[in-house]
Amino acid sequence: MSVTLALALGLIGSILAPFAAARWKTIGNALVVAVPALLFIFFFLQLGAVGEAPIVEENPWVPSLGIALTIRLDGFSLLFALLISGIGTLVALYAASYMDEKTPFYRAQFLFYILLFMSAMLATVTADNLMALFVFWEMTSLLSFLLVGFDSTKLAARKAALQSMLVTVGGGLSLLAGIILIGVTAGTFSIGALMENPAPLVESPLFTAIIILMMAGAFTKSAQVPFHFWLPNAMAAPTPASAYLHSATMVKLGVFLLATMAPIFSQAAWFGPTLVAFGGATMLIAALQALRSTAFKAVLAFSTVASLGTITMLIGLDGEVAAVATVGFILAHALYKAALFFCAGIVIHATGEPRLNRLGGLASVMPITAGATVLAAFSAAGLPPFVGFISKEYLFEAQIESTFTAIAVLIGVLVNTVMVAIAVVVVMRPFFRPARRELHVHHGEATGMTVGPVALGLIGLLFGLAPGLVATSLIQPAASAIYGEPLDVSFYLWHGFTPMLALSILVVALGLLVAKYWDPIHVALRRRRIFDRLLDDRGYYWVLDNTLALARWSTLRLQNGDLRIYTAVIATVVTFFMVYALLAGDGPVFPSVNHPEFNLYMVGVVGLIIVGCFVAALTTSLVTAIIGVGLAGYGLALVFLLNGGPDLALTQFSVETLFVVIVTAVLLRLPLMFTKTRTPGERRYDASLAAVFALTIFSAVLWVEAVPFNPVIPEYFAQVSYTEAFGRNVVNVVLVDFRALDTFGEIAVVAFAALGAWALLRRNNVAKKKPAATPAKEG
Amino acid sequence: MTFLYAAAIAAYSGCGLYLMLSRHVVRVVLGLALLTNGAIFLIFFSGRIGSMTPAVIPLGDQELALDAANSLPQALALTAIVIGFALTAFAVALLVAAYKRLDTLDAREMTAAEDMGSPFLPPEGRPVEKAASGKADAGQGDQKMTGQNTTGEVKTNG
C-alpha cells in the first residue's frame, strides 16, 4: 500500500469514525482508536524501507502551478509520523474516556477535530512540496484554534484560541512569503529537489530574507521567544488536545521545518548562532516562568516551551552529535511530556483542581496514574535507565562539542536543573505529599485514561534499557535526514565516565535542591511583577489593541457617513495614480498628435459641450444645471451624427431627452431651491481636484491618439459582416451577432435597473416617512 | 481637432467629478450623467474620429468601404449609452425614494446606516461612538438640508 493511499484512507476514516462515535458509543470509540492505530502500524512497517532510502510518491495536484502533492517520507518525517499516529492512538483512547460523561455530540465533535488534526499533521510532515506543506500547516493552526476554544462558552478559552490562531497564522503568512521567495529563486517548491541542488537558493541575494521569513513562521509555531506567550495560554484546551497538539506534535512543526531545511539554511553562517540565541533565550524565559506558574498544566506548558527552545538550540548547534541529540530529544520529549499531560488531565478531571499546590495525597486513590507519572517524570528528569537520560547525555555532548561550549552548557545546566525540579514536583506534590486542604476526589482512574501514560512511560523505559531497538531503525535515518548526509549513529545508555555524566549528576543534584525549596523560590519569583510586564503577552495585546484602534479610527474617518468624503477619497486616489503613471512614464506628459482637418462646425459642437458642462457645474439653479447637462448631451449626439454614427446619434438624442424629462419631472416633487452644501474651502479643493482630473484625462486622450491604431477587429467586421452575418448595418451586426452576449448583458442591466427603480418607487415602500419630517417642507 | 475632442472629454470628466463631489444628491446624479457622457465620448474617440461615412455596406457590395467609420467603438458606445441611461434612471429613482423617506437631499443627513451603530462597539457604547464621529453627525437633528431649512452649520458654511 502506498503512503498516499494510507493517508487518504486515514483522512476518510478520520471523518467517518467520529460520526460513528456520535451514534454508537462502544463501536464508534473503537473505530476512532482504530484509525490512528492502523496508521501507526502502517508507518511502523515502513521503517525498513525508509532506513535505506526516502520513499517518494508523485501525485499531481495543480500541475499548471508546479504544485504536486508529492509524498516524501524520509527518516525524520517517519519519526514524526510515528509519533503523530502513535500518540494519536493513545489520545483518541484517552479522549473517549475523558469525555465519557459529556454528550455524544460533544465527544464526537472533539474526536473529529483530533482525528482531522492528525491527518493534517501527517500530511504536513510527509509533504514534499512546500506549498502543500504550508496548506496543511495552516490547517493544523485552524484545528488548534478550534481545539483551544473548544469550551467555547468560556471567555478565556475563546481569547486563548484567537491568540494562538493570530500568532501561528500570522507566522504562517511569513512562512508563505518565504516559500514564495524560494519558489521564485530556486524555481521549485520541492524539498527533495532543493536538497539535491541548493545552489540557486544559497547564492541568491534573497537567501537571508528567505531564512528570516521561514524562521519567523517556525518560531511562532514552536512558541519561541518572542512568541512564547501563546502556548501556555493554549492550555485552555481540553487536556487530551493539550497533550497532543501543544506538547507532543503540533508545536514541534516549527522545529521540524527548521531541522528539515537546516542542511540548506546552515550554509548561511549566522543561521546556527541565531537559532542558538533564540533557543537559549526561550529556554531561560520558559524555565523562569515555569518556576512562577501555579497551575499544573501551566508548569508543564512552560517546560514544553523550554524543551522546544532546547530543540531549536540543538538544530543551531553544529556537528553530528547535535543531529542525533535533536532526534533523540524529540523522541524522548514526546514520550514523557504527553504522558505527563495525560496524568495531569486525570488528576484535574478527578479533582476539579487545576492548581498544583492544592493537590496532594492522590497516590492511594489513583496508584496507576501515580506510577505512570513516576515513569514519565524519571525520563523527563533525565535519570537512568530512561530514554530521557540518553537524550540528555547527547544534549550535553552536543553542547560541549559545539563552538558555543561555555554559554550553551551553562544554559543547558540551568534549564535542565529546573526540568528536574519540575519532574520532582509534579510527582511529589499531587501524589505523595499530603494535601494541605481537604481534596474532593470525584472518581478514581478510568482504564481508558491510564493506558496512554502507562504505555508511554513503559516505552520510555524500554527505549532507555534497550536503545538498540531505535538506534539504527529510527534514530539513524532521522538524524541522517536532518544532517544532510548518512550518519553512523551510536545511541546507547552507558557512555562511561564522561563530562556529560558529571553534568547529569550535577543537574540532578541541583534539581533536587530546587525541588526542595520550590515553594520559597516560587513565591519569591511570583512576587516580582516585573517578570509579568516583561514576559507575558502584553506585546500581543498592544499590537492587537492598536490594530483595532487603527481600524476604528480609519472607519470613523473614511466611513463617516458623508458621501462627499467617500467620493473625494476615491477620486483623489485615482487621480494620484493616473498622474503618477503619466509622470513616471517615459514619454512627454502631453504628446504631440496629428491633426485631422479642422472643421469649423465641430468647433461649435464641442463648444456646446464645454459650455453645457460648465453651466451645469457652476450654476446655482437646479433647472439651469439640468439644461446644461442636456446641452452637453445633445452636443455629444451631434458629434456622433457628424462622425458617421447616425445610430449613436439617434440613441443619444432619445436618451438625453428622456433624461431631461425624467429629472425635470422628479424635480417637481423635490425642493427646487438650490442650497450650497459645501464650504468655500471644500469647493476649492473639489474644483482643483476636478481640474487635475480633467487635465489628466486630457493628456490621456492625447496619448490614445498618439498610440498607433490597430484596425484588425473593425476590418474583420467590415469584411464578414455581410458575407457571414447577412447584415449591411455593421454596427447593428456587431451588436446583435458578433457581440450578442454583450448586448444580452446590457438588456439584463436595463431590466435590473427597471426592476430596482420599480421596487424603490412602489407606493407601499415609501409610506414609512420619518415622523419628525412630516411638516411641510416642499419648496 | 484632437485637442478639441480632448478638451470636450476633459470638460465632461472634470465638471462631472466636481458635481459628484457635491453633497446635494441631485447634483451628484447630474455629475454622474456628465461623467457617463465623458466615458462614452472616450470610447468613441479611441476608435479614431474622422470619417463621416456611416458603417453601412452599400447595396450590391459585399464589404464595407475602406473610408467608412469604425464600427466597433460605435457598438461599444451604443451599449454604454443604454447602460449609462439605466444607471442614471436608477440613481434618480434612488434619490426620489431617499427623499420621500428621509425628507432631505443632503447626503450628510442620509445616515440611516450609521445610526444603526458601530460594529466595533456594543450597543450601550453607541453614544460615545456618535460623539467621537464628530462632523459626520453634526448635521443631525434639526438641521435638515431641505428646501427652506438651512440653519446651523450648513448656513454658516454656505
Interface residues (C-beta under 8 A of the other chain):
Chain A: L548 A551 R552 T555 L556 N560 G561 D562 L563 R564 T567 A568 A571 V593 N594 H595 P596 E597 F598 N599 M602 V603 V606 I609 I610 C613 F614 A616 A617 L622 A625 I626 V629 A632 G633 G635 L636 V639 F640 L642 N643 G644 G645 P646 D647 L648 T651 Q652 V655 L658 F659 I662 V663 V666 L667 R669 L670 P671 L672 M673 F674 T675 K676 T677 R678 T679 E682 D686 A687 L689 A690 A691 F693 A694 L695 I697 F698 V701 L702 V704 E705 F709 P711 I713 P714 F717 A718 Q719 S721 Y722 T723 R728 N729 V730 V731 V734 L735 R739 D742 T743 E746 V749 V750 A753 A754 G756 A757 L760 L761 N765 V766 K768 K769 K770 A773 K777 E778 G779
Chain B: M1 T2 F3 L4 Y5 A6 A7 A8 I9 A10 A11 Y12 S13 G14 C15 G16 L17 Y18 L19 M20 L21 S22 R23 H24 V25 V26 R27 V28 V29 L30 A33 L34 N37 G38 I40 F41 L42 F44 F45 S46 G47 R48 I49 G50 S51 M52 T53 P54 A55 V56 I57 P58 L59 D61 Q62 E63 L64 A68 A69 N70 S71 L72 Q74 A75 A77 L78 T79 I81 V82 I83 G84 F85 A86 L87 T88 A89 F90 V92 A93 L94 L95 V96 A97 Y99 K100 R101 L102 D103 T104 L105 D106 A107 R108 M110 T111 A113 E114 S118 F120 A132 S133 K135 A136 D137 K144 M145 T146 G147 Q148 N149 T150 V154 N157 G158
